Amino acid sequence: MARVRLSEVELDVEVSGEGPVVLLLHGFPDSHALWRHQVPALNAAGFRTVAPTLRGFGGSDRPEGGPEAYHPAKHVGDLLELLARLEVDRFHLVGHDWGSGVAQGLASVVPERLRSLSLLSVGHLASILAAGWEQKERSWYMLLFQFPGVAEEWLARDDFARLREMLAGHPDAEAVIEGLRAPGALTAALGIYRAGLPTEVQFGAAPPARPLPEGVPVMGVWSAGDRFLTERSMAGTHEHVRGPWRYERLEDAGHWLPLDSPERVNALLLSFLGEH
């Protein structure tokens, strides 16, 4: 584990292994620890892994400045700077949850540097917005998260009882909640929702999201036990892919599939990365 100082923030980053680089991006409310089962498997297969904890999460810095300090574009900037510090040119990109959204933003900026793009749980934004009422019902919390102070109080009330309900099925729920007790930690973690998914985006009033770059191979993985995202939201992503597309459905796994079904996720990643 290393602390990497960037121009705006200092991030916790785990770098290990040798070979083609795989950049692993976690989502809400996780850290690089989400990938602890994937890193050894990828290293053993001849890949170098880079697993940062994004700004606002875990032990990485929580900059001041309101939600805009956590806009997905800020994360993309951090990652470009991190890759430059590590002298990484081409790389495979894997994202889960919000990490998938950030990965798509990064892919749109430097498509020529991507060997492949793997989206776990969260597909293309346009596909999520077009996935119908069932998806809107599952996404109710995204609207709640837009209200500063209100969301924090609701989630933290009664020793984080409601957040604990939301994280039911997360293998690391208690460790995650413990980290969110630090002053400002919960607000920082919610910042990416407030900057990246404001109400006008959630209700389709914003400009449509761009399709994924032409020529980039994309794999989408959805798990049948996901309480937050419908299969349609991921399967429909193929309509927004301009390169090769592969879709995989996992049974017997919840939203946090890298932890719920590590062997299957590892096998899919090794197969897909090996193809590209």
Backbone bond lengths (Angstrom), bond angles and torsions (degrees), N, CA, C in turn:
res aa  C-N    CA-C-N  psi(-1)  N-CA   C-N-CA  omega(-1)  CA-C   N-CA-C  phi
1 M - - - 1.455 - - 1.519 109.40 -
2 A 1.318 116.99 134.41 1.458 121.51 179.97 1.516 109.60 -131.53
3 R 1.323 115.28 154.08 1.459 122.31 170.60 1.525 106.47 -100.68
4 V 1.309 116.31 122.52 1.458 120.89 -178.69 1.517 108.74 -112.50
5 R 1.314 116.19 120.28 1.455 121.93 -179.10 1.517 109.39 -86.98
6 L 1.340 116.94 120.37 1.452 122.72 175.62 1.528 108.51 -107.88
7 S 1.301 117.60 -177.07 1.461 119.82 -174.57 1.522 112.66 -66.06
8 E 1.342 117.50 -33.31 1.454 119.89 -177.94 1.519 113.65 -110.13
9 V 1.313 117.91 -29.81 1.466 121.43 -173.65 1.521 110.65 -141.46
10 E 1.317 114.26 165.52 1.458 122.28 171.08 1.522 107.37 -114.11
11 L 1.319 116.18 128.68 1.461 121.86 -175.38 1.527 111.33 -115.08
12 D 1.335 114.85 146.25 1.461 120.70 165.76 1.525 107.20 -77.66
13 V 1.308 117.54 128.80 1.466 121.12 -178.56 1.522 109.12 -137.99
14 E 1.316 116.39 131.69 1.458 121.47 173.98 1.529 107.93 -105.20
15 V 1.321 116.59 118.64 1.461 122.45 178.06 1.517 108.07 -121.02
16 S 1.338 116.74 128.77 1.470 119.32 -179.27 1.518 110.20 -155.70
17 G 1.336 115.01 159.61 1.446 121.14 176.53 1.522 113.15 85.16
18 E 1.317 114.64 174.44 1.460 122.74 179.13 1.516 109.11 -133.88
19 G 1.336 115.84 145.79 1.451 120.34 177.73 1.514 111.51 125.33
20 P 1.350 117.65 -164.16 1.462 120.62 176.90 1.531 110.56 -55.71
21 V 1.316 116.37 141.92 1.467 121.24 -172.90 1.521 111.04 -85.64
22 V 1.342 114.78 138.07 1.464 122.77 171.82 1.525 107.02 -119.91
23 L 1.331 116.63 117.26 1.462 122.29 177.83 1.520 108.18 -94.29
24 L 1.337 116.64 121.07 1.462 123.67 -174.01 1.525 109.51 -110.45
25 L 1.354 116.70 120.57 1.457 121.26 -175.28 1.529 110.63 -117.77
26 H 1.324 115.91 120.74 1.464 121.72 178.80 1.530 110.34 -83.18
27 G 1.343 115.48 175.03 1.460 120.88 176.85 1.515 112.15 -124.51
28 F 1.335 115.71 -155.26 1.464 123.04 -178.25 1.522 109.83 -81.82
29 P 1.315 118.41 137.17 1.467 129.84 -7.76 1.524 110.38 -106.38
30 D 1.321 115.90 48.11 1.461 121.82 -166.82 1.523 114.12 -94.52
31 S 1.313 114.92 -167.09 1.462 124.29 176.70 1.527 107.16 -144.98
32 H 1.329 116.74 -173.42 1.467 119.92 178.25 1.522 112.18 -59.73
33 A 1.353 117.90 -18.00 1.466 121.45 -179.60 1.525 112.02 -62.24
34 L 1.331 117.28 -19.40 1.466 120.28 177.09 1.521 111.39 -55.02
35 W 1.333 117.10 -29.19 1.473 122.32 -172.22 1.523 113.10 -98.70
36 R 1.315 117.57 16.50 1.471 118.67 -172.59 1.522 113.64 -64.98
37 H 1.336 117.76 -21.40 1.470 119.62 176.38 1.528 112.05 -88.74
38 Q 1.326 116.54 -24.47 1.465 119.95 -178.24 1.534 111.83 -82.95
39 V 1.326 116.91 -36.71 1.467 120.25 -175.87 1.529 112.27 -56.94
40 P 1.344 120.65 -51.46 1.474 119.10 -179.58 1.522 112.82 -61.47
41 A 1.331 116.97 -38.73 1.462 119.87 -179.45 1.524 111.36 -65.99
42 L 1.319 116.58 -42.43 1.465 120.37 179.08 1.524 111.26 -67.72
43 N 1.329 116.92 -41.47 1.474 120.18 177.55 1.520 110.73 -61.32
44 A 1.336 116.12 -43.85 1.465 120.14 -178.71 1.525 111.76 -64.26
45 A 1.329 116.12 -27.23 1.469 120.55 -179.32 1.518 112.36 -87.94
46 G 1.342 118.16 2.29 1.453 120.74 175.40 1.513 115.03 97.17
47 F 1.346 116.96 26.36 1.458 120.83 177.07 1.527 110.19 -114.08
48 R 1.313 115.83 148.05 1.455 122.51 170.76 1.523 107.98 -94.54
49 T 1.319 118.27 126.64 1.448 121.29 -177.01 1.526 110.76 -106.68
50 V 1.320 115.21 140.60 1.467 123.31 174.39 1.520 106.17 -125.31
51 A 1.336 115.56 112.61 1.465 121.10 -175.97 1.528 109.61 -124.03
52 P 1.331 118.07 92.55 1.458 120.36 178.94 1.521 111.77 -85.00
53 T 1.322 116.00 152.79 1.457 121.34 164.38 1.522 105.77 -91.90
54 L 1.321 117.34 118.82 1.458 121.95 -174.17 1.525 111.74 -65.68
55 R 1.328 115.92 155.34 1.466 120.59 177.21 1.533 110.22 -53.40
56 G 1.322 115.58 138.51 1.452 120.47 179.58 1.511 114.51 90.34
57 F 1.317 117.56 -5.97 1.464 121.37 -177.45 1.524 110.48 -122.56
58 G 1.330 115.58 154.64 1.455 121.58 173.26 1.515 112.34 50.11
59 G 1.340 115.30 -134.55 1.452 121.21 -178.15 1.510 114.62 -89.33
60 S 1.335 118.35 1.21 1.463 120.40 177.47 1.529 110.35 -74.73
61 D 1.322 115.68 163.85 1.463 120.47 -176.64 1.522 112.43 -62.18
62 R 1.334 114.25 150.60 1.461 122.21 175.38 1.532 107.56 -119.23
63 P 1.326 117.05 86.78 1.472 118.98 -176.29 1.525 112.09 -66.49
64 E 1.337 115.20 151.53 1.458 120.98 174.40 1.518 108.82 -82.82
65 G 1.326 114.95 170.43 1.461 118.43 178.98 1.509 113.62 122.64
66 G 1.349 117.65 5.91 1.455 120.05 178.09 1.512 112.42 80.53
67 P 1.343 116.06 -173.68 1.464 120.47 -176.03 1.517 115.02 -56.17
68 E 1.333 118.06 -32.52 1.462 119.53 -177.18 1.523 112.75 -61.80
69 A 1.342 116.06 -21.93 1.468 119.19 176.15 1.521 111.23 -68.46
70 Y 1.347 117.13 -11.71 1.466 121.77 -177.36 1.530 111.81 -120.22
71 H 1.319 115.98 17.46 1.460 119.56 177.24 1.531 108.80 -59.71
72 P 1.331 117.82 143.31 1.478 119.05 177.67 1.516 113.74 -50.18
73 A 1.324 117.44 -32.44 1.467 119.46 178.52 1.522 111.72 -64.14
74 K 1.333 117.41 -31.62 1.461 120.83 176.09 1.527 110.33 -65.54
75 H 1.327 116.32 -40.54 1.461 120.12 177.25 1.526 110.87 -64.42
76 V 1.328 116.39 -41.14 1.467 119.85 178.11 1.520 109.76 -60.78
77 G 1.330 117.15 -42.85 1.457 120.26 177.93 1.519 112.23 -61.21
78 D 1.352 116.02 -42.63 1.463 119.84 177.09 1.521 111.06 -58.39
79 L 1.325 115.76 -44.28 1.462 119.89 -175.32 1.523 111.85 -69.02
80 L 1.319 117.14 -38.72 1.465 119.56 176.46 1.524 110.69 -62.30
81 E 1.326 115.97 -40.18 1.454 119.65 178.68 1.525 110.72 -68.48
82 L 1.336 116.75 -40.68 1.461 120.60 178.14 1.523 110.88 -61.24
83 L 1.330 117.46 -45.73 1.465 121.12 179.25 1.521 111.21 -61.33
84 A 1.322 116.12 -37.45 1.468 119.19 177.66 1.523 110.95 -66.15
85 R 1.338 116.85 -41.19 1.465 120.33 178.88 1.523 110.83 -62.11
86 L 1.334 116.16 -35.75 1.455 121.02 -178.60 1.525 112.37 -88.40
87 E 1.343 116.61 1.28 1.467 123.13 179.35 1.529 111.52 57.11
88 V 1.330 115.10 44.71 1.464 122.00 178.36 1.521 108.80 -98.91
89 D 1.318 116.77 126.72 1.453 121.43 176.78 1.526 109.30 -97.37
90 R 1.324 117.14 -80.60 1.473 120.13 -179.42 1.522 109.74 -92.80
91 F 1.336 115.92 151.15 1.457 119.47 -175.99 1.530 111.04 -161.06
92 H 1.320 114.89 156.63 1.461 122.78 167.40 1.524 107.41 -86.48
93 L 1.327 116.87 147.96 1.458 121.39 -176.36 1.525 109.56 -127.98
94 V 1.340 115.96 127.55 1.462 122.30 -178.91 1.521 108.20 -129.90
95 G 1.333 117.38 129.08 1.453 120.46 178.98 1.512 112.20 -135.39
96 H 1.329 115.52 143.52 1.461 121.52 175.33 1.520 109.40 -121.23
97 D 1.338 117.08 139.46 1.450 122.34 176.70 1.538 108.21 57.22
98 W 1.345 119.14 -129.33 1.459 119.51 178.89 1.526 111.66 -61.68
99 G 1.320 117.18 -25.69 1.455 119.40 175.26 1.514 111.84 -60.84
100 S 1.338 116.52 -29.98 1.455 120.43 175.60 1.519 110.64 -68.09
101 G 1.352 116.77 -41.49 1.451 119.75 177.58 1.516 112.23 -63.62
102 V 1.331 116.54 -43.92 1.460 120.61 177.81 1.530 109.97 -63.95
103 A 1.332 116.62 -39.67 1.467 120.50 179.06 1.520 110.95 -60.40
104 Q 1.329 117.04 -40.82 1.458 119.77 179.09 1.525 111.39 -65.46
105 G 1.332 116.16 -36.71 1.457 119.20 175.50 1.508 112.16 -64.96
106 L 1.333 116.58 -42.52 1.460 120.95 177.96 1.524 110.66 -63.87
107 A 1.326 116.31 -40.88 1.465 120.50 179.82 1.528 111.17 -61.75
108 S 1.322 117.00 -35.59 1.464 120.14 -178.80 1.525 111.97 -70.93
109 V 1.342 116.93 -23.61 1.458 121.42 -177.66 1.523 111.83 -86.72
110 V 1.333 116.52 -40.70 1.476 119.97 -177.09 1.532 110.83 -129.41
111 P 1.323 118.43 56.37 1.469 120.01 -176.33 1.523 113.34 -59.28
112 E 1.334 116.86 -31.31 1.460 120.58 -177.50 1.523 112.36 -68.61
113 R 1.336 117.62 -14.75 1.462 120.47 -179.00 1.531 112.60 -96.10
114 L 1.328 117.58 -7.29 1.460 120.56 -176.92 1.522 111.79 -87.36
115 R 1.331 114.71 131.08 1.459 120.57 170.78 1.535 109.51 -83.90
116 S 1.325 116.46 -37.93 1.456 121.47 179.36 1.519 108.71 -163.28
117 L 1.343 115.56 163.74 1.461 122.58 179.25 1.522 108.57 -134.44
118 S 1.329 116.98 121.10 1.467 122.10 179.16 1.522 108.83 -114.88
119 L 1.336 116.19 122.71 1.458 123.16 -177.79 1.520 108.80 -109.32
120 L 1.316 117.00 115.46 1.462 121.80 -179.19 1.524 109.83 -105.05
121 S 1.313 116.09 122.53 1.470 125.89 175.81 1.523 113.14 76.69
122 V 1.324 118.54 -47.77 1.465 122.19 -175.15 1.523 110.21 -106.46
123 G 1.329 115.24 121.58 1.453 120.54 178.98 1.515 112.19 -94.22
124 H 1.314 115.95 -156.99 1.462 121.94 -179.00 1.528 109.58 -68.41
125 L 1.339 116.98 141.03 1.465 121.50 -176.76 1.516 111.69 -57.24
126 A 1.323 117.74 -42.52 1.461 120.22 -179.49 1.524 111.29 -61.91
127 S 1.329 116.67 -34.84 1.461 120.63 177.86 1.527 110.92 -69.38
128 I 1.324 116.96 -38.94 1.469 120.90 177.82 1.527 110.50 -64.30
129 L 1.340 117.10 -44.86 1.462 121.17 -178.69 1.528 112.02 -67.45
130 A 1.328 117.39 -25.45 1.462 121.41 -178.30 1.522 112.81 -95.71
131 A 1.345 117.29 6.69 1.465 120.44 -171.40 1.524 114.63 -83.00
132 G 1.320 118.43 3.86 1.458 120.50 172.20 1.514 114.37 92.53
133 W 1.342 114.48 -176.21 1.462 120.82 -172.61 1.514 113.16 -68.58
134 E 1.319 117.29 -31.85 1.468 117.91 178.93 1.526 110.49 -60.91
135 Q 1.332 116.67 -40.68 1.454 119.67 178.26 1.527 111.07 -67.80
136 K 1.340 117.04 -39.35 1.466 119.17 178.36 1.528 110.71 -62.20
137 E 1.320 117.27 -38.26 1.465 120.52 177.75 1.525 110.90 -64.74
138 R 1.306 116.61 -40.77 1.465 119.88 179.89 1.526 111.89 -69.87
139 S 1.321 116.95 -22.17 1.467 121.41 -176.09 1.523 113.02 -95.55
140 W 1.333 118.47 15.47 1.466 121.89 -175.23 1.537 112.51 -53.34
141 Y 1.329 116.14 -36.78 1.462 120.86 -175.23 1.533 112.23 -66.16
142 M 1.340 117.02 -25.07 1.460 119.92 -179.36 1.527 111.36 -63.25
143 L 1.335 116.71 -34.07 1.461 120.47 176.05 1.520 110.28 -71.68
144 L 1.314 117.51 -43.85 1.468 121.34 177.40 1.525 110.96 -55.94
145 F 1.323 116.63 -41.98 1.469 121.07 -175.94 1.531 112.70 -63.83
146 Q 1.350 118.07 -14.35 1.456 120.82 -178.97 1.523 113.21 -75.27
147 F 1.319 118.43 -10.49 1.459 121.73 -173.35 1.526 110.43 -102.15
148 P 1.343 117.43 99.04 1.467 120.66 -179.14 1.523 111.61 -58.73
149 G 1.297 115.78 138.38 1.447 121.46 -179.72 1.515 112.02 84.60
150 V 1.325 117.00 -49.51 1.467 121.21 179.55 1.529 110.00 -65.31
151 A 1.321 116.29 -48.80 1.468 119.90 -179.08 1.521 110.66 -64.48
152 E 1.344 116.85 -43.29 1.462 120.14 -179.60 1.524 111.01 -60.25
153 E 1.342 116.21 -45.96 1.460 119.81 -178.33 1.528 110.94 -64.11
154 W 1.327 115.87 -41.61 1.461 120.51 -178.11 1.528 110.79 -65.35
155 L 1.310 116.63 -44.14 1.464 120.70 -178.01 1.525 112.33 -69.57
156 A 1.340 117.08 -36.68 1.470 121.07 -174.52 1.522 113.74 -88.84
157 R 1.326 117.01 -11.57 1.467 120.73 -176.75 1.536 110.91 -58.18
158 D 1.332 114.68 143.78 1.471 121.39 177.92 1.528 111.25 53.84
159 D 1.335 114.60 52.48 1.457 121.04 177.36 1.532 111.84 57.01
160 F 1.333 115.18 48.33 1.468 122.48 175.52 1.535 112.43 62.83
161 A 1.334 116.64 32.74 1.467 119.88 -176.48 1.528 111.65 -60.14
162 R 1.330 117.37 -42.11 1.468 119.22 -176.57 1.532 111.71 -74.94
163 L 1.315 116.70 -36.33 1.463 117.54 174.28 1.518 110.04 -65.53
164 R 1.318 116.17 -37.00 1.463 119.71 177.74 1.528 110.66 -61.93
165 E 1.328 116.99 -36.95 1.470 120.45 176.13 1.528 110.62 -65.16
166 M 1.338 116.48 -42.09 1.465 120.01 -180.00 1.526 111.49 -64.54
167 L 1.340 115.71 -33.74 1.465 120.32 -177.64 1.524 112.64 -91.07
168 A 1.330 117.04 10.15 1.462 119.68 178.42 1.527 109.29 -54.91
169 G 1.307 116.43 127.40 1.458 120.61 -176.81 1.512 113.46 97.41
170 H 1.337 117.77 -10.52 1.465 120.62 176.26 1.527 108.07 -79.78
171 P 1.328 118.41 118.85 1.464 120.46 -177.55 1.524 113.61 -59.97
172 D 1.327 117.89 -24.32 1.465 121.73 -177.53 1.526 112.22 -109.76
173 A 1.322 117.78 23.58 1.466 121.02 -171.83 1.523 112.71 -53.49
174 E 1.321 117.78 -48.50 1.466 119.64 -175.88 1.525 111.84 -66.05
175 A 1.318 117.22 -38.48 1.468 120.36 178.05 1.527 110.57 -66.34
176 V 1.327 116.94 -38.89 1.457 121.07 178.51 1.523 110.30 -64.18
177 I 1.330 116.62 -46.76 1.465 121.03 -179.75 1.523 110.64 -61.99
178 E 1.312 117.16 -40.29 1.465 120.30 179.28 1.525 110.63 -59.09
179 G 1.322 116.86 -40.29 1.444 120.17 179.29 1.516 113.26 -67.94
180 L 1.333 117.19 -27.59 1.456 121.48 -178.27 1.531 112.65 -81.92
181 R 1.322 117.48 -3.26 1.467 120.78 177.30 1.528 111.81 -75.27
182 A 1.320 117.74 -21.75 1.464 120.66 -178.15 1.523 110.04 -61.74
183 P 1.341 117.99 145.11 1.467 120.75 -179.96 1.525 112.20 -54.22
184 G 1.306 116.02 126.57 1.458 121.07 177.68 1.506 115.65 82.42
185 A 1.333 118.48 -7.74 1.466 120.66 -174.05 1.527 111.90 -68.11
186 L 1.325 117.59 -43.75 1.462 120.13 -177.91 1.525 110.36 -66.99
187 T 1.323 117.36 -42.88 1.466 120.55 178.74 1.527 110.71 -62.15
188 A 1.322 116.88 -41.66 1.468 119.99 178.89 1.524 110.80 -62.80
189 A 1.325 117.26 -42.97 1.465 120.64 -179.17 1.523 111.48 -65.31
190 L 1.333 117.28 -33.36 1.464 120.89 179.05 1.522 112.17 -78.17
191 G 1.342 117.00 -13.61 1.453 120.73 -176.29 1.508 114.09 -57.95
192 I 1.321 117.59 -34.99 1.462 120.01 -177.22 1.522 111.16 -67.47
193 Y 1.352 117.46 -32.39 1.466 120.30 174.52 1.527 110.41 -68.17
194 R 1.331 116.14 -42.90 1.461 120.08 -174.97 1.522 112.10 -69.26
195 A 1.320 116.79 -34.68 1.465 120.29 179.67 1.520 112.15 -88.23
196 G 1.336 116.65 -36.17 1.457 120.57 -173.36 1.507 115.51 -93.15
197 L 1.347 117.64 -22.56 1.468 121.20 -179.62 1.518 111.21 -135.07
198 P 1.331 118.06 57.84 1.468 119.35 175.80 1.521 110.40 -63.54
199 T 1.327 116.66 168.38 1.471 120.47 -172.65 1.520 112.34 -58.77
200 E 1.344 118.43 -34.60 1.466 118.67 -178.36 1.520 111.45 -65.65
201 V 1.332 117.34 -29.96 1.463 120.46 175.44 1.527 109.81 -73.22
202 Q 1.333 116.86 -45.16 1.455 120.79 -177.77 1.520 112.33 -60.51
203 F 1.342 116.44 -32.59 1.460 119.69 -177.72 1.523 112.83 -102.60
204 G 1.320 115.84 15.67 1.453 120.37 170.27 1.514 115.84 76.97
205 A 1.354 117.65 16.59 1.459 119.83 -179.09 1.520 112.56 -87.54
206 A 1.323 117.38 -9.63 1.461 121.27 -179.70 1.526 109.97 -89.27
207 P 1.333 118.43 162.38 1.465 120.69 176.37 1.523 110.72 -57.35
208 P 1.324 118.12 144.90 1.468 120.39 -179.08 1.519 112.19 -62.60
209 A 1.336 115.03 145.72 1.463 119.74 178.45 1.524 109.92 -67.24
210 R 1.319 115.77 144.66 1.454 120.59 -179.47 1.523 110.75 -71.35
211 P 1.342 117.49 150.97 1.467 119.45 174.75 1.521 110.30 -66.26
212 L 1.321 115.45 159.87 1.452 120.01 177.21 1.529 109.80 -68.24
213 P 1.331 117.45 151.23 1.468 120.34 -170.30 1.524 113.46 -60.77
214 E 1.295 114.49 146.56 1.462 121.16 178.24 1.522 109.93 -64.71
215 G 1.324 115.81 137.20 1.454 121.05 175.16 1.509 115.56 89.32
216 V 1.342 118.72 -10.15 1.464 120.73 -179.78 1.533 109.14 -87.48
217 P 1.339 119.03 119.45 1.465 120.45 177.18 1.529 109.72 -67.88
218 V 1.331 116.60 133.53 1.461 121.41 -175.96 1.527 109.60 -127.26
219 M 1.343 115.76 133.42 1.455 122.05 171.13 1.519 109.06 -117.21
220 G 1.320 116.92 130.20 1.455 122.68 174.61 1.518 109.76 -109.78
221 V 1.332 116.41 132.00 1.462 121.59 -179.51 1.522 108.67 -125.57
222 W 1.311 116.04 124.32 1.468 122.16 179.31 1.525 109.05 -125.57
223 S 1.330 116.25 145.16 1.468 120.71 -178.64 1.528 110.52 -112.33
224 A 1.330 115.76 137.35 1.458 121.26 -173.08 1.521 113.10 -64.60
225 G 1.326 117.84 -21.37 1.458 120.78 179.89 1.512 113.75 -93.13
226 D 1.321 118.42 13.13 1.467 121.33 -178.93 1.523 109.73 -71.69
227 R 1.341 116.74 119.85 1.463 121.31 -178.63 1.525 112.72 -85.50
228 F 1.332 117.53 -9.52 1.457 120.69 -172.70 1.526 113.62 -109.11
229 L 1.316 117.36 -20.44 1.461 120.76 -173.48 1.518 110.97 -135.34
230 T 1.326 116.09 135.11 1.457 120.83 178.82 1.521 110.56 -83.05
231 E 1.308 115.32 159.99 1.463 119.21 176.87 1.527 110.86 -62.63
232 R 1.314 116.08 -36.59 1.467 120.06 -179.95 1.522 111.39 -58.85
233 S 1.332 117.34 -35.01 1.469 119.98 -177.79 1.523 111.75 -65.14
234 M 1.328 116.99 -30.50 1.462 120.15 176.96 1.519 111.45 -90.93
235 A 1.326 117.45 -46.39 1.464 119.97 -176.41 1.531 110.99 -61.30
236 G 1.337 116.89 -33.51 1.463 120.38 179.81 1.509 113.87 -71.99
237 T 1.325 116.76 -8.55 1.464 120.59 179.63 1.527 111.63 -60.35
238 H 1.338 116.99 -26.19 1.471 119.62 -178.15 1.528 111.49 -57.96
239 E 1.344 117.24 -25.88 1.461 120.28 179.59 1.531 112.05 -69.68
240 H 1.333 116.26 -14.21 1.462 120.91 -176.43 1.527 111.82 -116.42
241 V 1.318 116.65 16.50 1.462 122.93 179.04 1.521 108.50 -107.66
242 R 1.313 115.79 131.43 1.473 120.52 -179.36 1.526 112.12 -105.75
243 G 1.331 116.75 2.15 1.454 121.44 176.84 1.514 109.92 -119.84
244 P 1.342 118.45 -167.22 1.463 121.78 177.10 1.533 110.87 -59.63
245 W 1.329 116.89 140.06 1.460 122.64 -176.56 1.524 110.33 -125.62
246 R 1.323 115.68 135.52 1.467 121.79 175.89 1.525 107.84 -133.41
247 Y 1.334 115.99 131.75 1.468 120.36 179.68 1.521 110.33 -118.49
248 E 1.341 115.78 134.69 1.455 121.55 178.61 1.524 109.98 -131.61
249 R 1.325 116.27 135.66 1.465 123.09 177.57 1.525 108.59 -113.59
250 L 1.324 115.92 128.16 1.455 121.15 178.49 1.522 110.46 -104.68
251 E 1.307 116.34 130.52 1.462 121.14 173.41 1.536 108.70 -91.05
252 D 1.319 115.90 162.45 1.477 121.18 173.07 1.522 112.66 57.64
253 A 1.328 117.19 38.31 1.464 121.62 175.51 1.514 108.37 -145.45
254 G 1.330 115.87 145.38 1.447 121.05 177.01 1.517 111.34 -94.07
255 H 1.330 115.50 -159.15 1.461 120.36 -175.88 1.529 112.29 -62.17
256 W 1.336 116.85 -36.99 1.470 120.10 -176.75 1.526 110.03 -90.71
257 L 1.335 115.40 62.74 1.455 120.93 -172.51 1.515 115.15 -63.12
258 P 1.362 121.06 -28.80 1.468 117.18 175.57 1.520 113.33 -61.19
259 L 1.345 116.77 -25.81 1.459 121.31 177.26 1.526 111.79 -95.41
260 D 1.331 116.98 -33.79 1.464 121.29 -177.72 1.524 112.81 -73.62
261 S 1.328 115.45 -39.15 1.464 120.05 -174.26 1.530 109.99 -135.57
262 P 1.332 117.08 61.30 1.470 119.47 -172.99 1.512 114.31 -62.34
263 E 1.327 117.94 -38.95 1.463 118.98 -177.77 1.522 111.25 -63.71
264 R 1.327 116.02 -42.99 1.462 119.80 -179.36 1.532 110.81 -69.14
265 V 1.325 117.24 -42.66 1.462 120.55 177.59 1.525 110.11 -61.53
266 N 1.316 116.56 -43.68 1.467 119.89 178.58 1.524 111.20 -59.57
267 A 1.324 115.84 -44.75 1.462 119.93 -179.02 1.529 111.00 -62.31
268 L 1.339 116.79 -42.40 1.461 120.10 179.75 1.527 111.04 -65.02
269 L 1.325 116.48 -43.75 1.460 119.00 -179.83 1.524 111.54 -64.24
270 L 1.312 116.46 -45.00 1.462 119.30 -179.39 1.527 111.13 -63.73
271 S 1.315 116.92 -37.37 1.465 120.62 177.88 1.519 110.77 -66.24
272 F 1.334 116.63 -47.85 1.466 120.69 -175.92 1.525 111.59 -69.58
273 L 1.333 116.00 -45.43 1.467 119.36 179.35 1.516 110.39 -63.79
274 G 1.328 116.14 -37.20 1.453 119.80 179.37 1.515 113.02 -63.65
275 E 1.319 116.47 -28.51 1.480 120.97 179.40 1.527 111.63 -73.23
276 H 1.358 115.85 -20.75 1.464 118.59 -171.19 1.536 111.37 -128.91
